[in-house]
Amino acid sequence: MATLNDPIPQEWEAYVTQSPIALEVIQDVLYDTLTYTSATTTELIFLQNTLSSVKRDLTNMVLSGMLPNPESFLIQCPRFYVKWAATALTGATFAATVGPDLVLLSNTGIVTMQFGTKRYGPYPLWIFTAGGGPDMRGFSMNATAPIFTDYAQLGGPNSPLFAMFPHMMLAPLQSFNTTLNWPSGAVTLGAGNPPLEWVFEGQRARAVS
């Protein structure tokens, strides 16, 4: 039966300084947010930020690239989310902003996941969505001088998610990260520098308080 101290040599078991405690399993996520800088960024490494350095809306990692002992995490679904806000644009500029930017980022990006010494990928970025393919909306408010509200996201109410099966388990203090890179070079965006969020959805085992 696994304990907090596994794996250790059997002859050391009489000398451990921490005792096994009960664990509970909850539905949870791990997430981290980094900004893509237009025409500059070619690589982003997620899950390295911590709550001691950034706000909770950007990450929920306590340690950089690992879980504290005795926590572990079962990854069931990875997700990619673009934290764009809707923008008001004229008809002439509507086609050169959020929607095309989202397509450029997702079509040219590559995902690699590292768990300990094992690497998974590369995968095309577009299959890791927040709920599906590009979801773009436009609304004209004036027939003579059109103004559009422009919004796009990788997601949709009926879109399937990329599930990691078999699931991947993150052990306590095991190093991990997710890297997004753009091997063909930095993408030039029309809508500025979007915050990109990487999420592992699954189950967290933690100590019972």
Backbone torsions as a table, in degrees:
resi	resn	phi	psi	omega
1	MET	NA	130.1	-176.8
2	ALA	-70.5	145.6	175.6
3	THR	-129.5	178.5	177.7
4	LEU	-59.4	-25.8	-171.3
5	ASN	-96.1	0.0	179.7
6	ASP	-76.4	146.4	-7.9
7	PRO	-90.6	136.9	174.1
8	ILE	-137.5	158.0	175.2
9	PRO	-59.0	140.4	-176.9
10	GLN	-58.8	-34.9	-177.5
11	GLU	-71.6	-10.2	178.6
12	TRP	-93.5	-4.8	-172.0
13	GLU	-60.1	-27.3	-179.8
14	ALA	-75.7	-7.6	-173.1
15	TYR	-116.2	11.2	-176.7
16	VAL	-67.2	152.0	-178.4
17	THR	-108.2	1.2	174.6
18	GLN	-131.1	148.9	-175.3
19	SER	-109.9	151.1	175.5
20	PRO	-61.5	141.4	176.3
21	ILE	-132.1	162.6	-177.9
22	ALA	-69.7	149.0	178.2
23	LEU	-118.6	150.8	171.0
24	GLU	-122.0	151.8	-179.7
25	VAL	-113.0	127.7	179.6
26	ILE	-129.3	153.4	171.2
27	GLN	-71.3	131.2	-173.6
28	ASP	-158.6	178.1	176.9
29	VAL	-137.4	156.5	164.8
30	LEU	-115.4	133.6	-177.9
31	TYR	-145.7	156.6	178.5
32	ASP	-154.6	149.8	-174.7
33	THR	-129.5	132.3	175.9
34	LEU	-133.9	155.4	-177.7
35	THR	-98.5	132.0	173.8
36	TYR	-88.4	122.2	178.8
37	THR	-94.8	118.5	-176.4
38	SER	-54.4	134.2	176.0
39	ALA	66.2	7.8	-177.1
40	THR	-126.0	-47.8	-171.8
41	THR	-72.9	129.7	172.0
42	THR	-120.4	-10.6	-179.8
43	GLU	-154.8	138.8	174.1
44	LEU	-133.3	132.4	179.9
45	ILE	-113.6	113.4	-173.4
46	PHE	-93.4	163.4	175.9
47	LEU	73.0	22.8	175.3
48	GLN	-104.7	-20.5	175.2
49	ASN	-67.4	158.8	175.8
50	THR	-134.5	162.2	179.7
51	LEU	-65.9	-16.0	177.1
52	SER	-78.0	-13.6	-176.6
53	SER	-119.1	-22.7	178.5
54	VAL	-135.7	166.9	-177.9
55	LYS	-74.9	161.9	-175.9
56	ARG	-67.1	-21.5	176.7
57	ASP	-74.5	-10.6	179.1
58	LEU	-101.3	-28.8	179.3
59	THR	-158.0	159.2	169.0
60	ASN	-124.8	18.5	178.8
61	MET	-77.0	130.0	176.5
62	VAL	-86.1	-42.1	175.5
63	LEU	-113.1	151.4	-179.9
64	SER	-74.6	114.0	173.7
65	GLY	69.5	21.8	176.1
66	MET	-164.5	165.4	177.3
67	LEU	-101.3	143.4	178.1
68	PRO	-70.4	153.2	174.5
69	ASN	-74.5	128.5	15.8
70	PRO	-106.9	27.4	-176.0
71	GLU	-75.7	147.1	170.9
72	SER	-140.4	166.1	-173.9
73	PHE	-144.3	134.0	176.4
74	LEU	-103.6	109.6	-178.6
75	ILE	-78.9	120.9	179.2
76	GLN	-111.0	-25.0	-179.2
77	CYS	-158.8	119.3	172.9
78	PRO	-87.0	145.8	-179.1
79	ARG	-136.2	149.1	177.0
80	PHE	-122.3	128.1	-175.4
81	TYR	-132.3	137.8	178.2
82	VAL	-105.9	119.3	-176.7
83	LYS	-87.6	66.3	178.0
84	TRP	-93.8	145.2	170.7
85	ALA	-100.2	152.9	176.4
86	ALA	-64.8	146.4	-179.2
87	THR	-129.8	145.0	177.8
88	ALA	-93.7	126.4	-173.4
89	LEU	-137.5	157.6	171.1
90	THR	-79.6	163.1	-179.2
91	GLY	-59.0	-31.9	-177.3
92	ALA	-68.1	-27.7	-176.4
93	THR	-104.6	-4.8	-175.5
94	PHE	-57.9	-39.1	-173.6
95	ALA	-78.5	-3.0	-174.0
96	ALA	-118.3	29.9	-175.4
97	THR	-132.7	-123.1	-166.2
98	VAL	-57.6	-48.8	-178.2
99	GLY	-56.7	-58.1	177.4
100	PRO	-61.3	-34.0	177.7
101	ASP	-60.7	-44.3	-179.7
102	LEU	-61.4	-42.3	179.1
103	VAL	-64.9	-42.6	179.2
104	LEU	-61.2	-46.7	-178.6
105	LEU	-62.8	-47.4	-174.3
106	SER	-76.4	-32.2	-178.5
107	ASN	-76.5	-23.9	-176.5
108	THR	-109.0	-7.2	-178.3
109	GLY	-84.8	151.4	179.7
110	ILE	-125.5	140.3	-179.4
111	VAL	-113.2	132.5	171.8
112	THR	-130.9	131.0	178.1
113	MET	-111.4	136.0	-179.2
114	GLN	-119.8	121.3	176.3
115	PHE	-120.5	106.2	-173.3
116	GLY	63.1	-124.1	178.5
117	THR	-96.4	1.7	-176.7
118	LYS	-99.2	134.1	-179.8
119	ARG	-110.8	139.0	178.0
120	TYR	-123.0	130.5	-174.6
121	GLY	114.6	-171.7	10.4
122	PRO	-77.7	150.3	175.4
123	TYR	-122.2	149.6	172.3
124	PRO	-67.9	138.2	-175.5
125	LEU	-62.0	-33.1	-171.7
126	TRP	-64.8	-18.7	-179.9
127	ILE	-81.3	-14.2	178.4
128	PHE	-98.1	89.9	-173.8
129	THR	-111.0	170.1	174.0
130	ALA	-83.7	1.8	179.3
131	GLY	160.2	4.9	179.1
132	GLY	154.0	-156.8	-178.7
133	GLY	-83.2	-174.4	-178.5
134	PRO	-57.3	132.8	-179.8
135	ASP	-121.9	100.3	-173.3
136	MET	-114.4	139.1	-177.5
137	ARG	-127.7	139.0	174.6
138	GLY	-137.0	142.6	-178.6
139	PHE	-140.5	124.9	179.9
140	SER	-92.2	129.4	-177.5
141	MET	-106.3	-11.9	-175.0
142	ASN	-149.5	122.4	-174.6
143	ALA	-70.6	-31.2	-177.4
144	THR	-87.1	-33.6	177.5
145	ALA	-133.2	80.2	-171.4
146	PRO	-58.4	135.3	172.0
147	ILE	-121.8	130.2	-176.5
148	PHE	-114.8	142.1	165.3
149	THR	-93.6	121.0	-171.8
150	ASP	-111.2	122.5	178.7
151	TYR	-145.7	142.7	176.9
152	ALA	-147.4	147.1	179.4
153	GLN	-154.3	151.6	170.6
154	LEU	-82.3	94.4	-178.5
155	GLY	174.4	167.8	179.4
156	GLY	177.2	152.4	-173.1
157	PRO	-65.3	-26.3	-176.4
158	ASN	-116.2	16.0	-176.0
159	SER	-87.3	137.8	-179.8
160	PRO	-75.2	151.2	175.4
161	LEU	-98.9	153.3	174.1
162	PHE	-80.0	110.6	-179.7
163	ALA	-96.3	138.2	176.8
164	MET	-86.6	104.9	179.7
165	PHE	-135.7	123.4	1.5
166	PRO	-61.2	149.9	178.7
167	HIS	-64.8	159.2	179.6
168	MET	-111.4	131.5	179.0
169	MET	-103.9	132.8	173.8
170	LEU	-100.2	119.3	-179.5
171	ALA	-84.2	162.0	175.5
172	PRO	-56.4	133.1	176.4
173	LEU	64.3	14.0	173.9
174	GLN	-83.3	132.8	-178.8
175	SER	-74.8	145.8	176.7
176	PHE	-159.4	157.1	174.2
177	ASN	-162.7	167.7	171.2
178	THR	-127.1	129.7	-179.7
179	THR	-112.5	129.0	169.7
180	LEU	-106.7	128.1	175.4
181	ASN	-137.4	159.4	-178.5
182	TRP	-121.6	89.1	-171.3
183	PRO	-64.5	-23.5	179.1
184	SER	-83.8	-3.1	178.5
185	GLY	118.5	166.2	-179.4
186	ALA	-61.6	143.5	-179.8
187	VAL	-94.9	133.9	175.9
188	THR	-89.6	122.1	-174.2
189	LEU	-108.2	149.5	-179.4
190	GLY	-91.2	-18.7	-173.7
191	ALA	-105.1	12.4	177.8
192	GLY	104.1	-151.4	-173.9
193	ASN	-112.5	98.6	-174.0
194	PRO	-79.7	141.2	167.8
195	PRO	-73.1	131.0	178.5
196	LEU	-111.7	135.3	-177.7
197	GLU	-117.9	132.5	174.2
198	TRP	-108.8	133.6	-175.3
199	VAL	-130.3	134.2	165.0
200	PHE	-104.7	116.6	175.9
201	GLU	-98.5	140.6	179.7
202	GLY	172.2	-138.6	-177.7
203	GLN	-128.3	136.5	178.8
204	ARG	-110.3	130.6	170.7
205	ALA	-97.6	128.9	-177.3
206	ARG	-142.3	166.1	-179.8
207	ALA	-68.2	142.9	174.1
208	VAL	-81.5	122.5	-177.2
209	SER	-70.4	NA	NA
